[in-house]
Amino acid sequence: MRRSPLVVVLAVLMTLGLVQPIAVAEQAFDTGPAERALRRLVPGHADQVRLRAVPRAGASDTFRVHGRQGAIVVEGSSNAVLLAGFNAYLGEVGVNISWAGEQVRLPGRLPAPAAPISRTSDVPHRFALNDTNDGYTGPYWDWARWERELDVLALHGVNEVLVYAGQEAVYYDTFRRFGYSDTEIRAWIPVPAHQPWWLLQNMCCFPGGMSRQLIEQRAALGRRIVHRLRELGITPVLPGYFGTVPPSFADKNPGARVVPQGDWGGFRRPDWLDPRTAEFGRVAAAFYDTQRRRFGDSTMYKMDLLHEGGSPGDVPVPDAARAVERALRTARPGAIWVILGWQNNPRPEILGAVDRSRMLVVDGLSDRYPGLGRERDWGGTPYTFGSIPNFGGHTAIGANLTVWNERYWQWKNKPGSALAGIAYMPEAADNNPAAFDFFTSLAWRGGPADPGAWFDDWARRRYGGDDPNARAAWRAMLASAYAMPGDDRWSEPPDGLFGARPSLSADKASCCSPEHERYDTAVFDQALTALLAVRPELRDSEAYRYDLVDVARQVLSNRSRILLPRLEQAYQRGDRAGFAELSAAWLRWLDLLERVTSSQRDFLLGPWLEQARRWGRDSRERALLEYDVRSLLSVWGNRSSADEGLHDYANREWSGLISGLYRPRWERYLSELSSALEQNRPPRPIDWYAMEDAWARQHDRLPTRPTGDPHAAASAVLAELRGNVHQAELTGAAEPAAVEPGGSVVLTANLRNRNGFAPMTDVSVTPEVPPGATVEPLSPVPGQLPPGGRAEVRWRVTLPATAGGPVLDLGLRAGYRYAGAAGSVTASSPVLLANGVRPPLHTVSFNDAAFGQAGDVLAVHGGGADMWGGTNEFGAAYLPGGLTDGAAAEVTVAAQDRTGPWARAGLVVRDDLSHDGAAGYLNLAVTPSNGCVLTSDSDGDGKLDRVSTATGHTTPVRLRLVRAGNTYRAWCGAVEVGTATVPAAARQDVGAFMTAANGGSGRTGTARFTGFTVTAG
């Protein structure tokens, strides 16, 4: 590879002092770093590429590729841009290098581009990586692995990269100057997998402190990373100082003023040093001085002031922001303050106090909500169009890609736009390579893409040749997983339920994942059939093997959301044979998932564990570091943080994790449920944390190399699912859902063929109604449904004038065949007999509720957007003045409809339930997805503002609330949920309530209660 003669001449002249470097810096940079990258990426062809440094096009980066066969010329305005240009050329000749699989099938002599390839970036900021990346992606990567990652980022045109690796050394050096011993500081700094949340001021110390050797090893790695980034012309974005201090800082530094930050996720947050104080200025100066010594300077520093619930206490936020900015400007004049757009950050008070022209908001919500106006929200502060398409490292395929393709250009081209870049910020990288490639190309394209044409070209580049089946596979994914909407508050696909803590009502594995499917999974199925049919000569690349395993894994994962509701139905019916059959299918699919993932290295747990162990200096440290990564994937933290909901936040479908933790959990759970059915008893509780933490502390060696053939494993998935009968979905709805006895309803059955591989034949659908009811068909039953097909069948049902009530379940049964195998599925639709309630109970409705009672059984049907803050939409059957000092209220919530993950049913208390806004307000409820919750109005303004939770509970469950003065203790079964203190009258109304908590969707549902009692103290 030859360097440009101009570069050599200018370098000599600069050495002699005859030319000032500032005058030619943009034009005369050394292309050596890009040349060395090419030797790493395409070692047998690098000498056929000539690199030329060119000036930027005004303020914009630019590249141009031209040349002849065997002599390709790439011109670019930085080393990273030269690599981006070469990547554009590679795409044209059918080569794909990504962070998840590659295909580099090149002829001996590089072909000439068909025409010159010229592109210019239309935004200055092309930012990559999330604060959490260093935890969820590669906490124990070595330099070789980081080097590869940086090469790939450069190939994709990135020019700003967030760097956390090694920054613990800055904190160590800084606070050694402020009275802390070596032992104290090392105990405060978490080991690497949990370190990002310490840097964000969310937690400290878990699962153990850093050794001095590990701090220095990580610092050396960080130095290599930032040095390489600078060589490539990429800006390393480093953490700035915004006030995090170790415990007892004020004791060690008299005169210092700290603000406690409370808790985050079950952990105590580090204290915050008041930025207005002189002590803050001294710590900040020491921090930036140490950082310069360790890593050199940057022009961009990331600081998320008051992140995720941080409290300013009595410190005025504008004053704090000005002081943080002043410390940065003093140490690094002209630097840009980078801040994440997330939840309520950046706060208006921050933006109003700082120089917004020197701030950059990297927006993490651009593709999640409709109607965002960032110029309005952030007062014209420059910002990037950003996405967080992955949380916790979930292995789910998909992104809001079609939203990016439209919204980015709408935002960029609108009058007065402050959009200044893009920001790709998955919580864990190295997944969804198509999404990464598409998103990073936004800055270089000039206008919206034709998504279909783009994916056709992606299939050609990805596998090294044009193939109709490859195109069909990616078109199927485009029509499903990559076309998720941007108006449902999510930016990632739902995770799989095989990785969830076992529960028949589970609708997500992570606390913070979508509870519902966001695309048509039967359409996605077509991708597996098509990929398996790609012609053999295109199957020999890592890219193909990665995609085939990923798609087969996803097809299986999607089945978890089909099968689990059927398991729940069988259990609730007491159908022991049906439950056993479905349990066997569930475990068989888990075994098949393990087989598929074990055939591709990217889906093995073993390498992750081995990377961690290599960093340990002795057996004790190796054990700690392995626990660091195992706990992150399972319990995440200690028992309190796991039970608050962080368990399985980082779930992923990896070989070793599936067989080692997920399958044993489900096997134990299903076995216990089976025994409960057989013995006609409630299932015994299982201490999931104890089981998960025991797995996290294991040290069994897992495979680091794949086993088996990916094509054979994926073919086995197709063979298993094509004729499996457990892929029908049946739901029912009665309209109206509440009628008087003797009334009539329209019963609608919705039957769906969830199998994308085979038609459903010999279809029958029949209603099952109580004695005395009459049925009139309103629509025909189809004889068959195509793959992914749906049908709606309706009947008019007239109910008997006398019925047991207060809820009648109108049943539905569908029969069908898949490839000759017979199957059936059932459903029911509850109808409330709205006969009201009997004295002494009263009713109140803020959600269009209807009420029914039969003996001690109560039922409430209604809607309601929520019960939180100023929204109080619920219906209740209650006892006026029934709760006094020392009294206890109890009720069993027998059932509730899943109208939303936070739908609530339970006990409600208020001084006057008929008056919205009255004081003394609290409720204890069970939810479909989030366990039991105790919410209360702490200041008597009629708005719920405090919450305690106990996860892992669903209906049926007994709730108990005991009053002692103005303090209330709450139990969910035998578990204490918490206590609440509210200003209250001597006598309060108390009752059984429900809210659909439908978020404004209009969905309604029914809750059923038994045994509502109030016992005086």
N, C-alpha and C positions, 0 to 999 in steps of 0.2 A: 504494500500500500504506500502511495506516494503523497507527500504533503504539498500543498500549493506553494510554488516558488515565491509568491507574494508574501506568504506567511513567514517563510525563511528569511527573506530580505528584511521585512519589517522587524522581525525578532532581533536581527543583527543590529539594525539601526537603533532600536530601542536600547539594546545593551550598551551601545556607544554613547547614548544620551543624545543622539542627533534627531530623534523623533520622540515626542511626548506620548506616552501610552494612552492618555485620556483622549487624544484626538483620533486614535485609530482602534480604540478598545473593542468597539462593536464589530469591527471588520477583521481584526487581526488575532482573534482568540486562537489558541492552540487546539487543533482538532484531534490531538492525540487521544484524549479520553474517549471520544466517539470511535476512533479507529480501534482502540483496545476492546471496546464493547462489541464491535462487529466481529472481532476475532473470537470472542466468547460465544456470540450468538450464531454465527455462520462461519466456523473456523476454516472450512474448505473453500470459501468463496470471498473472504474479506479482501484479498489482494486484487480482486476485480472491481473494487469500489474505490472511487476517488472522492474525497470530501473537501469541500471548499467553504470557507467562512465568508459570509456576506453580511452587510448591515441589515438592521431591521427595516421594515417598511413603515417608516414613521415611528409610531409607538407599538407596532405590531410585529410579532414573530412571523417569519415566512420561510418556506422552503421550496426548492425546485429540483426535480429529478429528470435527467435526460441521459443521453449517451448511446452507445452501440453495444452489440453483443460482446460480452466479456469485458466491457469498459463502461461501467455505470458511474455517472457523476451525480453527486448529491450536494446541493448548495443549501445552506441553512444559517440562521442567525444566532445559533448557539449549538453546543454539542448535543443537547437534548433534542433540539429541533432537527438537527441533522439525522438523528436516529428516528424521529417521527417521520421525516421524509423517506428514509430507507424503509420504514414499516409500510408506508403507503405504496412503495414500489413492490414490496413483498406481497402485499395484498393483490396487486395487479397480476402477479405471476403465480398466484395460487398457493401462497405460504401463509401460515398463521402461527404467530408466537404470542402466547397469552400467559396469564398467571394460573391457568388451570388447563393443562394439556397443550401440546403444540404439534404442529405438522410442518416439517421443513424438508420437503421433497423438491430439491433443485437439480436442474441439469448441470453437467460439468461446467459449461460456460453460461454465465448469466444472460438471459435474453434481454434485448433492448426493450425499453418501455414502448408501447404502441405510439404514444405521443408524450411530450413533456408533461410531467405531473407538477402542478403549481398550486400551492395553498397558502393562505394567510390567516392567522388567527384573528378573529374579530373581537376578542376580549383579552385584557392583560393578565387576568388571574385564572389559572387552571390548577386548582387545588385538589389534593388527594390525601386520603386516610382520615380516620376517625381517632379521637382520643383513646377509644377502647381498643384500637387495632393491635396495640402492643400486647394486650392481654388475650384477646380472642383469636388472633391469627397466629402469631409466632413469638410468644414470650421468650422462647429459648432457641430462636434461630441463631446460627453461627454466621460468620461473615460471608461465607460462600452463598448461603441462602439469601441473605440481605442483598448481596451483590446482584443476584438474579432478579430480585424484586425491583431494585432500582433500575436495572436495564429495561425491564418490562414497563415500568412507569414512564421512562423516557421515550420508549417506542410509541407510547400512546399520547405523547404531546403534553404530559404534565410538566408544570414549571414551578410548583410549590408543593412541598411534602412536609407533613407534620412529623416531627421526630421527638419521641419520648425516650427512646433507649438510652440509658446511661445518665439521665437527668437526676437520678437519685444522688449521684455524686455531688451535684451542685448543692442540694439540700444538706448533705452530710458536711461538706466543707463549710457552708454558711453557718450552720448552727453550732458547729464546733467553736466558732468565734463568739457564741453567745451563751457560754456557760454549760453546754451539754457535753457529757462524756461520750467516748466512742460507743460504749455499751448502750447508753440511753438513745442515741440517735439511730443506731442500727436496729434496736428493738421497735422503733417508731416506723421505720420504712418497711413496707410489705415486700415480700419476694415478688419476682417479676410478673407473674400472671395476674396478680391482684393490684399491681402498682398503679395502673391508669386511674383507678378511682381514688387513690390517695392523692395523686397529682391534681385531681378535680376537686379535692377537699371533701370527699364523701366519706372516707373511712381511713383507718390506719391499722397497722400492726398484724393483721390476719394474712396468712396463717402462721407467720413467724417472721422474725427479723432477718435482715441481710447480713451475710458475713462480709468482712472487710475485703476479702479476696474477690467475692462476687461483685461488690460495688466497683472495684477497679476493673474487673473483666468487662463489666457492662459499660463502664465509661470508655474503655478502649474501643469497644464495638461502636458506641455512639460517635466517637471521634472519626472512625473510618466512614460511617454513614454520612455525616455532615461534610466530610472532606470530599467524598465521591460526589455528593450532590453539587457542591460548589464547582468541582471539575466539570460536571455536565452542564453547568449553567442553570441549575435548579436551586431555588431558594429553600434552604432548610428553615422551616417554621418551628421555632423553639418555644418552650413554655416561658412566660413572663412571671413576675412575682406580683401577687395580689393579696398576700396577707396570711397564708397558711403558716401556723407555728406549731411546734411540739407541745405536749402537756407541760403545765407549770411554767410557761414562759415568763409570766409576770413575776413569779416568785424568784426566778433566776435573774431577772432584769428589772429591778425596781423602777417604777415610773411607767412601765409599759402598761398598755390597756388592751385587754383582749375581750372578744365577744364570743361566748359559747355558741356553738352552731347546732346543738341538739343532736338528733339521730337521723340516720339515713339507712334504710334497708336493714334495720336491726343492729347497725353499728353506730358507735359514737363518732361524730364527725370531729375532725381537728378544729381547734380554736382558730379564730380570725383576729389578726392584729389590726387594731383600729388604724386605718391608713392616714388619718389626720395627724397622727402623733410623730414626734421626732424619731422615736424608736423604729417606726415603720420605715422611715427614710434611711436609717442606718442599716436595717436588715436588707432592704431592697438594694442598696448600694453594694452591700457585701454579696448578695445573690448575683447581681449582674457582673460584678468583678470576678467572682468565682466561675461563672458560666463562660466568661471571656477566656479565662485561663484554661479552662477545660476544653471548650468547643469553639472558641472564636465567636465573632459577632454575626448577627443576621440583621435583616431589614424587616423581619416580620416576627411577632411574638404573640402567642395565643394565651388569652386569659379569659376565663368564664367566671366573672365576678358574681357571687351569690348563686351558684349553679344548683339547679334542681332542689329548690327549697331552702337555700342558704338564707340566714337571717341577718339583717343589718343591725338588729337590736336598736339602740338609740342613736346610731350613727346615721346622719343624713346621707342617703345614697349619692346625691350629687357631689357632696364633699368627698366622699370615699372615692368616687370615680375620678375626680380631678386629681386627688393625691396619687392614685395608682398610675394615672397617665403621666403625672409630673415625674414620678420616679423612673418610668420608662424613658421619657424624653431626656431626662438628665443623663441617664446611662447610655442611651442609644438615640441621639437626636435624629429626627426624621423617620424613625421606625413606624411601621404600621401595627396597630393593635388589632389582632384578629379575634373575633368573638363568635361563638356559635349562636345561630338563630334556632332556638329550641324552647318549647313551652312558653314561658313569659319573658325569656331573655332574647335580646338585651332589653332591659327595662328602659322605659322612656326617660327615667331620671338619669340613667347613665348617659344615654345619647344626648340629652339636653345639656350635659355638663362638660363634654369633651369636644375635641376638634374632630368632627365627623369626617372631614376629608382625609384624616390619617387613621381611619378605622375601616375594617372590612368585616362585614357580617357574612359568615359562611352559613347559608340557610339550610337547615336540615328538614324543612317542612314544605319545600316548594311544590312537591307533587302529592301532598296528602289531603289538602283541603281546597275547595273551590272558593273563588271570590277573594283570594288574598291580594292585598295591595301593599307591597313592601315599601314603596316610596312614602305612602301614607303612614305605615306602621313605624318606619325607621327614619322619618324626616329627611329623606334624601341621602342617607348614609350609603356609600357604595356597598354592594352586596353581590353574592354569587347565587346563581340558580343551583340549588343543591339537592341531593337525595341521600337518604340512608336506606338503601334497598335491602339491607340484611341486618338482623339484630342477633347478637349473641353467637354468630357463626352457624345459625340454622342452615341446614343443607337444602332447604326448599328452593326449587327453580322458579324464577319469575321476577318481574319488576313492572313498575308503571311506565313502561317504555314508550307506549304510544302517547302518554301524557307528556313526557319529556319532549317528544317530537313536535308537539303543538304548543305547549305552554312556554317553553324556553323562548321561542321566537315571538310569541305574543308579548311576553314581558320585555324582551330586549328591544323590540321595535316600537313600543308604545311611546307617545310623546312624554318627555321628561323622565325617561327611564334612568334609574341609577344602577341597573344591572351591569356589573363589571367583570363577570367571570362565571365559571362553573366550579362546583365542588362535589367530588364523588367520595362519599364518606360512609361506606358500609361499616358497621361495627366490627365485622370480620371480613377481610378481603379474601382473595384467592378462590372465588366462587362466581357463578353466573358470568362466564367470560363474555358472552354475547352482550349482556347488559353493560359491562365495563367498556367494551369496545364501542358500542353505540353512544354511550353517554359522553365519553371523552372526545368523540368525533364531533359533538355539537359545536365546539369552539372553532372548528376548522372547515365547516361545511358551507356556510353562507346562506343556508335556508333549510326548510324542512325536507326530510328525506321521504321517499316512497318506501314505507316499511316493508312491503312485500318484495320489492326489488332489492332492498338492502339485505333482507334475510336470504334471498336467493344467492346474492353475492357472498354473504357470510358462509353459507353452506359450501360454496365452491372454494373459498379461501381456507375454510376450516379443514376440509378433507383432501384438498389438492386436486380437485377435478370436478367437472359438472356431472351431476347425477340426479335424475328425477326423484329418486326416493329420498336423497339427502335434502333436496328442496322441499319435498312434501313434509318431511319431519319438522323442519324449521318453520314452515308455514303453519303447521298445526300448533307449534309452540307460540308463534306470533298471535294466532287467533285465540289463544287461551292464556297461558301463564305470562306472556309479555304484553298483554292488552288489558291488564287490570286497571280499574278506574282510578281517577284522582279526586274523587269526591266522597270517599267513605272512610276517611281519616287514617288510612293505612298506606304504607309504602313498601311493605314486604308481603310475600305470600304467607298463608297460614302454615304453621309447623305441623308435623305429623303427630298423631295421638299415640303411636307406638312408644314414643319417648316421654309420654306424660306420666306423672304419678298416677297409679291406677285408680280409676273411678269410673263407674258406668256413665256418669254424667259429664265426663271430661269433654271439653270442646277446644282445648288448646293445651300444649305442653308447658310453654312459658307463660308467666303471668301476663306478659305484655304483647302477646301475639294475637292476630285476628281469631275471633271465635268461629268464623264461618268461612266457607270456601269463597274465593274471590274470582274464580274463573270456572269454566265448564271443563271438568276433569275428563269427561268422555271424549271431548275434542282433543285434549292432551294425549289420551291413549293412542291416537293415531300416530304420534311421533315414534312410539316404540316399534310398531309394526313397520313403519317406513325405515327407521334406522337399521333394523335387522336386515332389511332387503338391500341396503347399500351394496354396490358391487364389491367383490372381495378385494380387488387391488387398492381400494380406498380405505380399507379397514386396518391398515398396519401402523397407524400413527397413534401416539398418545392422545391426541385430540379426539379421535374417533372412539377409542376405548373409554376415555373419560366421559364423553357425552352419552355413550350407550349405557354405561353403568349408572350415570346420573339420572337418565330418563327412566330406566327400569326401576331404580330405587324410588323415584318420585311416583311412578305408577302404583307401586306397592304402597307407598306411604299414603297416597290419596285414599286407598281402600280402608284405611283405619277409620276415616270419617263415615264410611258407609256401613262398616260392620259393627262398630261400637253401639250405635243406637239399637241395632237388632239384638245385641247381647243384653242390653238394658231391658228391652221389651220382654225377652224370654225370661229373664230373672223376675221381673215384676209380675208376670203371669204365673210364675211358679212352674214353668215348663222345664223340668230337669233334663229331659232328652234333648230338647232344642238348645238349651243352654250348653250342654256338653258338646254338641255338634259345633256350635258357633265358637266355643272356647278352643276347640281343637283347630278350627280354621284360623283363629287369631294367632295361636302359637305357631302354626305351620307357616303362616305368612311372615312372622318374625324370623323364623329359621331361614326362609327364602331371602328375606332382606339381608340377613347376615351373609348368606352365600354370595349374593350379588355384590355387596360392598367389599367383601374380602378379595374380589378379583381385580381391584384397581388400587394402587398405592395411595392415591389421594383420599381414599375413604377408609384408611386404616388408622386406628387409635395408636397402634404400636409405635410408629415413628414419632408421634407427639410426645409420648412418655419417654422414649429413648433420648430425644433432644433435651428434655429437662434433666434427666439423670446425668448426662455428659457434663453439665455445668457444675455438678457437686464435687467438692474437693475430698469428701470422705463419705462413708456409708450414711452417716446421720444427715448430712446436707443433701445427699442424693434422695433420701427418703422424704425430706421436707419439700424438695422441689417437685418430686413426683406427686406428692399430696397437693401441692399448689395447683397443678394442672388438672388432676383428677377431681378435686373439689370444685374447681371452676365449672367443670362440665356437669356436675351432679348437684351437690348441696349448695354450691356457690360459696357459702360462708358458714357461720356457726348456726346452731339450732334456731336461734331467734330470727336470723336473717332468712334462713330457709323457710321457716314457717310464715314469715311475712310475705313470702311469695317468690323469693329469688331462686329457689330450687328449680333446676332444669331450665333456667333462663338461657343457658348456653347449650341446650340440647342439640344434638346432631346425630344423624343416622350414619354411624361409623362402625365398621367391623371391630369387634372387641368391646365397644360400648353397648352394642345391641345384645350380644351374647353374654356379656359380663354383668350388665345391670338391667337393661330394659326387659329382656325376656324373663330373668328370674323374678323381677318385680311382678310382672303380669301373671306369671305362672303361680306365684304364691297367692296373689289376690284372687284369681279365678278359682283356685283350689279352695280357698276359704269360702267364697260365695257358693260353690258347689256343695260344700259341707253344710253350710247354713240352710240351703234348700232341702237337702236330704234330712236334716235334723229339725227342720221347721223352727229355726231360731234366727235372731238377728246376727249378721256377720260380726265377728270379733274385730276390734280395731287393730291396725298394724302400725307399728312405729316405723314409718318410712324413713325418717331422718337417720335412725340407728342403722337401718339396712344400707342406706346410701353412703353414709359416712364410713361404714365398715368397708364398703367397696373402694371408696376413695383412699383408704389407708392400706390397700393391698399393694403388693410389689411383684405380682406375677408378670413374667415377661411375655409380651404379646408379639405376634408376627410383625416384622417390619417390611416384609416383602409380600406381594399379592400371591394368592393361590387360586388355581382354577382359571377357566377361560371366560372372559367377559361375555362373548357372544353366546356361549352355551348357557351361562347363568341367566342372561337376559331372555334367551329363548325359553328357559324354564319358567320364567315369570309369565310370559305370554301363554304358554301351554296351561299353566295353573289357572289363569284368570279367564281364558276364553270360554270355558264351559262351567265355571264355578257359579253355583246357583245363588250365592249370597250377595248379589249385586243389584237387587231391586230395591227401590225406595218407594214407600207408600205413606202418604200423609192424608189426613182428613180435616175438614173444616165444616162446621155447622153455622148457618146464618139464618136468623140471629143466634148468637151464642147463649142468650138468656131469654127464656119465654115462660109464660105461665103454664101450669099443668093443662094438658089438652091442646096446647098450641102446636103449630107445625113449623118445621125448619127445612131448609134446603141443605142436604148433606152432599158435600163434594169430595170425591176421591181424586187425588193427584198421584198417578203412577208414573215412575220414571225408571227407565232402563239405564242404570249407571255403568253398565258394561260397554266400553267403547270398542270391544273386539267382536261382539256377536249380537245378533238380533234376539229379541225376546218373543217367543212364539206361544201359541195355544193360551192366549191371555184370557183370564176371567177375573171379574171384580164383583163382589157381592157385599151388600150391607148386612150387618148383624145387629138387630134392634131388640129392645126389651119386649116382653109379652104385652099384647094389647096395642102395640104401635102398628101403623099401616105404612106401606112403602109404595110410592109411585115413581117408576123410572122416568127420568127427564132427558137422558142422552144415552146413545149406544155405547157398548164396550168394544174397543178395537180388538181384532184377532191377534195382532202382533205389533211390536214396537221395534224400530231400527236401533242400531247402536246409538246410545245417547238419547233416544227418543222419549217423548212424554205423552201422556194422555190424561184427559180430565173427564170424569164420569160423575153424573149428578142424579140425585133422587129427592123427591119430596117425602119427608117423614112426618107423620102426624103422631104426636105423643099421646099416651093414655092420660085420661083425666085424673087418675090417681096413680101415683108412683112413689117409690121409696124416697128418692131424692136425698139431699137437695141437688145432686149432680147425676145425670144419666150419661153413661158412656156409650155413644153410638159407634159400634164396631165396623171395621172394614177388613175384608180378606181378599187378597189377589193370588191367583195361581198362574203359573207360566212354565215354560221350558227354555233351557239354554242347551243347544247342541244335543237335544234329546233328554237331558237330565231335568227332572221335575223339581220345582221349587215353589215356595209360597212365602208370603209376607203379610203381616197384619198391622193395623193401625186403629186408633180410636179418636173420636172427637167428643169432648165433654160438652154437655148442654146443661146450663144452670136452670133449675126450676125456680123461678123468681117469686117465691112465696113470702119473702120478707123474713124478718126475725121476730122472735117472741120476747115479750117483756121478761126481765127488766132491761134487755138490751135495746139500744138505740142504733141508728145508722147515720153515717155521714159520708158524703161523696164529693171529692174534688177531681174525680177521674171518670165520671159517667158510670159509676159502679151499680151493679145489681146484686141483690142479696138473697140467700136461701138458707133454710134451716130445717133439719130433721133430727130430732133428739138432740144429742150434744154435738152433732156434726154441723159446722157452719161452712158456707161457701160464699166467696166474693168474686165477682167477675168485673173486670174493668180495664182501663188503659192507664195513662199517666206517663209523662215524659221522664220524671225523676223525683227523688226526694233528697235535695241537697241545696244549700244556699237559699236563694229566694224561690226555688221551685218546690212546691209541696203538693204533688198530685197523687192522691191515694184515696182509697175507700176503706171504711172500717165499721165493724159491728162492735159496739163498745158499751161499757158500764159507766154511766155518769158518776163522777165523784167516788169511784171505786178504789182508788189507790191512795192510801194514807201512810203515815210514818209506820214502818215495821211491816207493811203488807207485802205479799208476794203474788205476782201474776204469772200464770203459766199457760201454755198452749202447745199442742202438737201440730206442727205444719205437716199435714199428711201428703200433700202434693202441691206443685205449682207449675204452671206452664212456663216454658223457656221463651219469654218474650224479649229477653235481653240478658246479657251476662250479669247485670246488676239488678235484675228483677228481685223484688223483696216481698216476703210474706212473713208475718210474725206478730209481735206485740208493739203497740204504739201508745205513748203517754203524752198528754198535754193538759195544761190547766183547763182548757176548754177546747175539745176536739172539733166542735162545730165552728170555731172561729179561727180562720187562717191567720197566723201571725201571733197567736197567743204564746205565752211563755210556758216554761216547764216542759219543754218539748224534747222527746227522745224516742228512739225506736230500736228494737232488737229484732233482727230478721235473718232468715236464711236466703241465699241466692243460688241460682243455678250453677254459677261458675266460680264464685269467689268466697265460698264458705259462709260463715256467719259474720254479721257486722253489727256493731253497736254504734249508732250515730246520735249525736246530741247537740243541743243549742246551749253553748257554754255561757253566753252573755245575756240570754233572755230576750233577744230581738226577734224571735220567731223563725230564725234561719239555722238550719243544721250546719255545724261548722267543725265538729270533732268526730273522729272515727277510730274504732278499734276493730280488729279482725281476728278471726280464728279460721284458718283455711282447712280444707279437707272435709267439710260437712255438706250434705245435701239432704233433701227430703227422703223419708220421713225423719223428723227430728223434734225433740221436746225442747222448748225454750222456757227459760225461767228468769224473771226480773224481780229483784228484791230491793225495796226502798228503805233507806235509813236516813231520815232527815231529807236533805237535798242531794244525797249521794245514792247512786243506783249501781248494784252489782248484777252482772249478766252472765248467764250460762247457756251454752249450746250443748245439749246432752250433758255429759259429765265434765265438759271443758269450760273453764271460765274465760269468757271473751274479754272482759275488762270491766272497768268502773267509769262512771260519768257523774259529774257534779253539775247540776243546773239549778238556777233560781226557780222555785216552784211554790205553788199554793199548798195549803194544808191538805186539801182534797183535790185529787186530779182524776180526769177521765182516763180510762185504760181500756184497750180493746184489741181485737184481732184485725189486722189490716193487710192490704196488698197494694202494690203499685207495679205496673208492667215495666217501668223504667225503660221505656222503648226509645228514648232519645229523640222523640218527636216523630217516629215512624208511623204512629197510629195503631200499632199492633196492640191487641187486647188479649187477656188471658184470664184464667181462673185459678184461684188458690183455695185449698180445702183445709179445714182445721177440725180438730177434735179436742175435747177436754179443756176448753177455756175455763179457767178458774181464777178467782182472786181470793186469797186467804189473808185475813187480818192478822197483824202482828200481836 
